């Protein structure tokens, strides 16, 4: 089994195994998971296709099965299925075991953060990955501030992000050090944490946040039926 596929299996194995545990019963949330990835993952896959064609990053065939969907390795596409499953499972686990606390940061904090991120994105508009990932991050803050402001004040949301950064660093280190994925110097700042481009931290923040955003929308919709 190729390394990238092994990573996908490892990412989803524990959450899948415990999905039928009686307390959390994450399998009952499967519709909300599907709703979320049908929007967020598809958008990020389209971005991935465009970025790969543009040369922002490339994949090392030595670690891949050799099966492509458009120009993406099948393992890369699976990543947008396995990772959200694991992240949303973590989110539900945090919600179940830890009491929710309302973080009392003023809303202007998020407004200023959004504007600063957009400003930085514009400054680096010629670095495609940097620009896009910052734009997606700012867009999340703006949309959530308007449509789901309680999420930004949720201790469980922020704790979920912190927890997910642990496997994120491990997996991304493997992806970028082997390297399964290589980045074009023209698309990024060039600043790295070990071998991980700084932009990847914004990528993880925006993608996981959007998954949670739409997952919450779906949960409200299905619960109210």
C-alpha positions as CSV (number, residue, x, y, z in Angstrom):
1,X,0.0,0.0,0.0
2,X,1.3,3.4,-1.0
3,X,2.2,5.9,1.7
4,X,-0.4,8.6,0.9
5,X,-3.1,5.9,0.9
6,X,-1.8,4.6,4.3
7,X,-2.1,8.1,5.7
8,X,-5.8,8.3,4.6
9,X,-6.5,5.0,6.2
10,X,-4.8,6.0,9.5
11,X,-6.7,9.3,9.5
12,X,-10.1,7.8,9.3
13,X,-9.6,4.5,11.1
14,X,-10.0,5.6,14.7
15,X,-12.9,8.0,14.1
16,X,-14.7,5.3,12.0
17,X,-14.1,2.7,14.7
18,X,-15.6,4.8,17.4
19,X,-18.4,6.3,15.3
20,X,-20.8,3.6,16.7
21,X,-19.9,4.2,20.3
22,X,-23.1,4.7,22.1
23,X,-22.4,8.0,23.9
24,X,-21.4,10.1,20.9
25,X,-23.1,8.0,18.1
26,X,-21.4,10.0,15.4
27,X,-22.9,7.7,12.7
28,X,-26.2,9.4,13.4
29,X,-24.6,12.7,12.2
30,X,-23.6,11.2,8.8
31,X,-26.1,13.3,6.8
32,X,-24.6,16.5,8.3
33,X,-21.1,15.3,7.5
34,X,-22.2,14.6,3.9
35,X,-23.8,18.0,3.6
36,X,-20.7,19.7,4.8
37,X,-18.2,17.9,2.5
38,X,-20.6,18.2,-0.5
39,X,-20.0,21.9,-0.3
40,X,-16.6,22.5,1.3
41,X,-14.6,19.6,0.0
42,X,-15.9,20.1,-3.5
43,X,-14.8,23.7,-3.4
44,X,-11.4,22.8,-2.1
45,X,-11.0,20.0,-4.6
46,X,-11.8,22.4,-7.5
47,X,-9.2,24.8,-6.0
48,X,-6.7,21.9,-5.8
49,X,-7.3,21.0,-9.4
50,X,-6.7,24.6,-10.5
51,X,-3.6,25.0,-8.3
52,X,-2.1,21.7,-9.5
53,X,-2.6,22.7,-13.1
54,X,-1.1,26.1,-12.4
55,X,2.0,24.5,-10.7
56,X,1.4,25.8,-7.2
57,X,2.2,22.3,-6.0
58,X,2.9,18.8,-7.4
59,X,2.7,15.2,-6.3
60,X,5.5,12.6,-6.1
61,X,4.3,9.5,-8.1
62,X,6.6,7.2,-5.9
63,X,4.1,7.5,-3.1
64,X,0.9,7.2,-5.1
65,X,-1.2,4.5,-6.7
66,X,-1.1,6.2,-10.0
67,X,-4.9,6.6,-10.3
68,X,-5.9,10.2,-11.0
69,X,-9.2,12.1,-10.9
70,X,-8.7,15.0,-13.4
71,X,-5.1,15.9,-12.4
72,X,-5.3,14.9,-8.8
73,X,-4.1,11.6,-7.3
74,X,-7.0,9.5,-5.9
75,X,-5.3,9.8,-2.5
76,X,-5.6,13.6,-2.6
77,X,-9.3,13.3,-3.3
78,X,-9.8,10.8,-0.5
79,X,-8.0,13.3,1.8
80,X,-11.1,15.6,1.4
81,X,-13.3,12.7,2.7
82,X,-11.2,11.2,5.4
83,X,-9.9,14.4,7.0
84,X,-13.4,16.1,7.5
85,X,-14.7,12.9,8.9
86,X,-11.9,12.8,11.5
87,X,-12.2,16.5,12.3
88,X,-16.0,16.5,12.7
89,X,-15.7,13.4,14.9
90,X,-13.2,15.4,17.1
91,X,-15.6,18.3,17.1
92,X,-18.5,16.1,18.3
93,X,-16.3,14.4,20.9
94,X,-15.2,17.8,22.3
95,X,-18.8,19.0,22.5
96,X,-19.9,15.8,24.3
97,X,-17.2,15.7,26.9
98,X,-16.5,19.4,27.6
99,X,-18.9,22.1,28.6
100,X,-19.4,24.9,26.2
101,X,-18.0,28.3,27.3
102,X,-18.8,31.6,25.6
103,X,-15.6,33.4,24.7
104,X,-16.2,37.1,25.3
105,X,-13.9,38.6,22.6
106,X,-15.6,41.6,21.1
107,X,-16.9,41.2,17.6
108,X,-14.7,44.0,16.4
109,X,-11.7,41.7,17.0
110,X,-12.9,39.4,14.2
111,X,-13.7,42.3,12.0
112,X,-10.2,43.7,12.3
113,X,-8.7,40.3,11.9
114,X,-10.7,39.8,8.6
115,X,-9.6,43.2,7.3
116,X,-5.9,42.6,8.1
117,X,-6.0,39.1,6.5
118,X,-7.6,40.6,3.3
119,X,-5.0,43.4,3.3
120,X,-2.1,40.9,3.5
121,X,-3.8,38.7,0.8
122,X,-3.9,41.7,-1.5
123,X,-0.2,42.5,-0.8
124,X,0.7,39.0,-1.8
125,X,-1.8,38.7,-4.7
126,X,1.0,37.4,-7.0
127,X,1.6,34.4,-4.8
128,X,-1.3,32.2,-5.7
129,X,-1.4,29.9,-2.8
130,X,-0.8,32.6,-0.2
131,X,-3.4,34.9,-1.7
132,X,-6.1,32.2,-2.0
133,X,-5.7,30.6,1.4
134,X,-5.8,34.0,3.1
135,X,-8.8,35.0,1.1
136,X,-10.6,31.8,2.2
137,X,-9.7,32.4,5.8
138,X,-11.0,36.0,5.8
139,X,-14.1,34.9,4.0
140,X,-14.8,32.4,6.7
141,X,-14.5,35.0,9.4
142,X,-16.7,37.5,7.6
143,X,-19.5,34.9,6.8
144,X,-19.4,33.4,10.2
145,X,-19.5,36.8,11.9
146,X,-22.7,37.5,9.9
147,X,-24.5,34.1,9.8
148,X,-23.1,32.1,12.7
149,X,-21.5,34.5,15.1
150,X,-21.9,32.1,18.0
151,X,-19.4,29.8,16.5
152,X,-16.6,32.4,16.8
153,X,-17.4,32.6,20.5
154,X,-17.5,28.9,21.0
155,X,-14.8,27.4,23.2
156,X,-15.5,24.0,21.7
157,X,-14.9,25.2,18.2
158,X,-11.5,26.8,19.1
159,X,-10.5,23.8,21.1
160,X,-11.3,21.5,18.2
161,X,-9.0,23.6,16.0
162,X,-6.2,23.4,18.5
163,X,-6.6,19.6,18.8
164,X,-6.7,19.0,15.0
165,X,-3.5,20.9,14.6
166,X,-1.7,18.0,16.3
167,X,-2.4,15.4,13.7
168,X,-2.2,18.2,11.0
169,X,1.4,18.8,11.9
170,X,2.3,15.1,11.9
171,X,0.5,14.3,8.6
172,X,1.7,17.5,6.9
173,X,5.3,16.9,8.0
174,X,5.1,13.4,6.4
175,X,3.5,14.9,3.2
176,X,6.1,17.7,2.9
177,X,9.3,15.9,4.1
178,X,9.1,12.7,2.0
179,X,8.0,14.7,-0.1
180,X,4.6,13.5,-1.3
181,X,3.7,17.1,-2.0
182,X,6.1,19.8,-3.2
183,X,5.4,23.5,-3.4
184,X,6.4,26.0,-6.0
185,X,8.5,28.8,-4.5
186,X,6.5,31.3,-6.6
187,X,3.2,30.3,-4.9
188,X,4.2,30.6,-1.2
189,X,6.1,32.9,1.3
190,X,8.8,30.4,1.8
191,X,8.5,30.5,5.6
192,X,8.2,27.0,7.0
193,X,7.6,25.2,10.3
194,X,10.0,22.3,9.8
195,X,9.0,21.4,6.2
196,X,5.5,22.7,6.4
197,X,4.7,26.0,4.5
198,X,3.2,28.6,6.8
199,X,0.3,28.9,4.4
200,X,-0.7,25.3,5.3
201,X,-1.7,26.5,8.8
202,X,-4.2,29.0,7.2
203,X,-5.3,26.2,4.8
204,X,-6.1,23.9,7.7
205,X,-7.8,26.7,9.7
206,X,-10.1,27.7,6.8
207,X,-11.0,24.3,5.6
208,X,-11.8,22.8,9.0
209,X,-13.7,25.9,10.0
210,X,-15.8,25.8,6.8
211,X,-16.5,22.1,7.4
212,X,-17.7,22.9,11.0
213,X,-19.7,25.9,9.7
214,X,-21.7,23.9,7.2
215,X,-21.9,20.9,9.5
216,X,-23.6,23.1,12.1
217,X,-26.0,24.4,9.5
218,X,-27.0,20.9,8.6
219,X,-27.4,19.8,12.2
220,X,-29.8,22.7,12.9
221,X,-31.7,21.9,9.7
222,X,-32.0,18.1,10.4
223,X,-32.7,18.6,14.1
224,X,-35.6,21.0,13.5
225,X,-37.3,18.6,11.1
